[in-house]
Amino acid sequence: MADNPALFRIISLFEDLGEDRLRAIAATCQIVSYGSGAEVLSEQDQTKDVFFILQGSVRINSVTSAGREVIFSDLVAGDIFGEFAAIDHLPRSASVIATTNCLLARMTSAKFVDLLRHDGAVASHMVELLVAKIRRLSERVFEVSALSLRERVRRELIRLASMGTRNGADVVISPAPTHYEIAAKIGSHREAVTREFNRLEDLGILESKRQMIRILRLRALSDPMET
C-alpha cells in the first residue's frame, strides 16, 4: 500500500503535490491499521512519529486522575496528528484512540522535519493547519472559560449541524455523539447536557434519539435570544 500514491492524495498537506512526489513520500511511511477502540498513542508517550489518516477516524483526548475525560477533537481521513511531538520533541500531550477501523501512514519525525525543510508547499500547508488548530483551541478555551453551559451546548450543536445532512428544513446529524461525548468536548457533565437537550426539545428546536439528532429550527438555534 505504501507504494500507492493515490492513498496519500486525501491528506491535506499533500494536495498540491504531483504523483511522483506523492510516491516518494509514501515510500518513507509505514502503513498501519487499528481496529475501532484501539489506542494509537498514549499521553506522555515518548515516540515522535507523525501519523496521516488515510481511512477512518480517531479521537484526541485526555483523562484526569479522577477519571474525567476531556475530548479535544475528532479527526477523519485527510487529517494529521502527532506533529507537535515531531517538531518540539516533547512527550505526547494527549492520547489518540481509533473511533473506527483506521488505516494510518506513519512517518518518523526526522523524515517529517526533512520534508518540511525541503518542500515549501508542504511547509506552507503545515503552517495553515497549525494556525487552524490554534484558532480552534482558542475558541474552545474562551467557551469553557467565559460562556454558560447553555451557550456552549448551542455552539456545539451549530458545529455539528454544519457537518449534518439537510432533510428539507431539518438538519440531521447521524451518527450523533452521545450526551457524554458532547459534555467531554464542552467541559461539562452528561447530566447537565441531557437537561439542556430536554429543554431544547421542549422548545421544539431539536429532536434527539439514539445516535441521531434532528435540528428542527436551525435559525432559532443560531439565535441566542431564541434559545
C-alpha positions in Angstrom: 0.0 0.0 0.0 2.9 2.4 0.7 3.8 2.5 -3.0 0.3 3.6 -3.9 0.3 7.5 -4.1 -3.4 7.7 -4.6 -3.9 6.8 -0.9 -2.0 9.9 0.1 -3.9 12.3 -2.2 -6.6 12.7 0.6 -4.0 14.2 3.0 -4.5 18.0 3.1 -0.7 18.6 3.4 -0.1 16.9 0.1 -3.0 18.2 -2.0 -0.7 20.3 -4.3 1.9 17.6 -5.0 2.3 15.5 -8.1 2.1 11.8 -8.3 5.9 11.2 -8.3 6.3 13.4 -5.2 3.4 11.5 -3.5 5.0 8.2 -4.4 8.3 9.4 -2.8 6.5 10.5 0.4 4.6 7.2 0.6 7.8 5.3 0.4 9.0 6.9 3.6 5.9 5.8 5.5 4.8 2.7 7.3 1.2 1.8 6.7 -0.5 0.6 9.9 -4.1 -0.4 10.7 -6.0 -0.2 14.0 -9.4 -1.6 15.0 -12.1 0.6 16.5 -11.4 1.4 20.1 -7.7 0.7 19.8 -5.2 3.1 21.4 -2.9 4.5 18.8 -0.9 6.8 21.1 -1.0 7.3 24.9 -0.4 10.6 26.7 3.2 11.1 27.7 4.3 8.5 25.0 7.9 9.2 24.1 7.5 8.4 20.4 7.9 11.3 17.9 6.3 9.9 14.7 3.7 11.7 12.7 0.5 10.0 11.5 -1.6 10.6 8.4 -5.2 9.3 8.4 -5.8 7.5 5.1 -9.1 5.9 6.2 -11.3 6.0 9.3 -11.3 8.4 12.3 -9.6 9.0 15.6 -10.2 10.9 18.8 -7.7 13.1 20.7 -8.4 13.1 24.4 -7.0 13.2 27.9 -8.3 11.6 31.1 -7.8 13.2 34.5 -6.6 11.3 37.6 -10.2 11.3 38.8 -11.3 9.6 35.5 -12.9 12.6 33.8 -12.4 12.5 30.0 -11.7 15.7 28.0 -12.2 15.4 24.3 -10.0 17.8 22.3 -11.0 16.9 18.8 -12.2 14.1 16.4 -10.0 13.7 13.3 -11.0 12.0 10.0 -9.4 10.8 6.8 -7.2 13.5 5.4 -6.1 14.8 8.8 -2.7 14.6 10.5 -1.7 14.1 14.1 1.5 13.7 16.1 3.2 16.7 14.5 3.6 18.6 17.8 6.0 15.9 19.3 7.8 15.6 15.9 8.5 19.3 15.9 9.3 20.0 19.6 10.5 16.5 20.6 8.4 16.6 23.9 6.2 13.7 25.1 2.7 13.4 23.7 0.3 15.9 25.2 -2.8 13.7 24.7 -3.9 10.2 23.8 -5.2 9.1 20.4 -8.0 6.4 20.2 -9.4 4.9 17.0 -13.1 5.6 16.8 -13.5 3.4 13.7 -11.3 0.9 11.9 -8.4 3.0 10.7 -5.6 2.9 8.1 -2.8 5.3 9.0 0.5 6.2 7.4 3.3 6.6 10.0 6.4 8.8 9.3 9.4 9.3 11.5 9.9 12.7 13.0 13.3 13.0 11.2 11.7 12.4 7.8 8.8 14.7 8.6 11.1 17.6 9.6 13.2 17.0 6.5 10.1 17.1 4.4 9.1 20.5 5.8 12.6 21.9 5.3 12.8 20.8 1.6 9.2 21.2 0.4 7.8 24.7 0.6 4.3 23.7 -0.5 4.0 21.1 2.3 5.6 23.5 4.9 3.1 26.2 3.9 0.1 23.8 4.4 1.6 22.8 7.7 1.6 26.4 8.9 -2.0 26.8 7.8 -3.0 23.6 9.7 -1.2 24.7 12.9 -2.9 28.1 12.7 -6.3 26.5 12.3 -5.7 24.2 15.3 -4.6 27.2 17.4 -7.8 29.1 16.4 -10.0 26.1 17.3 -8.2 25.7 20.7 -8.5 29.5 21.4 -12.3 29.2 20.7 -12.6 26.2 23.0 -10.7 27.9 25.8 -12.9 31.0 25.5 -16.1 29.0 25.5 -15.2 26.9 28.6 -13.8 29.9 30.5 -16.4 32.5 29.7 -19.7 31.0 28.4 -22.6 29.4 30.2 -23.4 25.7 29.6 -26.5 26.7 27.6 -24.3 28.7 25.2 -21.6 26.0 25.0 -24.2 23.4 24.1 -25.8 25.8 21.5 -22.4 26.4 19.8 -21.5 22.7 19.8 -24.9 21.9 18.1 -24.2 24.5 15.5 -20.8 23.0 14.8 -22.4 19.5 14.5 -25.2 20.9 12.2 -22.5 22.3 9.8 -21.5 18.7 9.2 -25.0 17.3 9.2 -27.3 16.4 6.3 -30.2 18.7 5.1 -33.5 17.0 5.1 -36.0 19.6 3.9 -35.9 22.3 6.5 -34.3 20.0 9.1 -30.7 19.1 9.6 -29.9 15.5 10.6 -26.8 14.6 12.5 -26.2 10.9 12.3 -24.4 9.2 13.8 -24.6 11.8 16.5 -22.3 12.0 19.6 -23.7 10.9 22.9 -24.5 13.4 25.6 -21.4 12.1 27.4 -19.2 12.9 24.4 -20.7 16.4 24.0 -20.1 17.0 27.7 -16.5 15.9 27.4 -16.0 18.3 24.5 -17.5 21.4 26.2 -16.2 20.9 29.7 -19.4 19.8 31.4 -21.0 16.5 32.5 -23.6 14.3 30.9 -26.5 15.1 33.2 -26.2 18.8 32.5 -26.1 18.2 28.8 -29.1 15.9 29.0 -31.1 18.6 30.8 -30.2 21.2 28.2 -31.2 18.8 25.4 -34.6 18.2 27.1 -35.1 22.0 27.3 -34.4 22.4 23.6 -36.7 19.6 22.8 -39.5 21.2 24.8 -38.9 24.4 22.7 -39.3 22.4 19.5 -35.8 23.2 18.4 -34.5 19.7 18.1 -35.3 16.0 18.5 -32.7 13.6 20.0 -32.8 9.9 19.5 -30.2 7.2 19.8 -27.2 8.1 17.6 -29.3 10.8 15.8 -30.0 14.5 16.4 -32.5 16.3 14.2 -32.3 20.1 14.3 -35.9 21.3 13.5 -35.3 25.0 13.8 -31.7 25.8 12.9 -32.4 29.6 12.7 -33.7 29.6 16.2 -30.7 27.6 17.4 -28.4 30.1 15.8 -30.1 33.0 17.7 -29.1 33.1 21.4 -32.2 35.1 22.1 -34.5 32.3 20.9 -32.7 29.5 22.9 
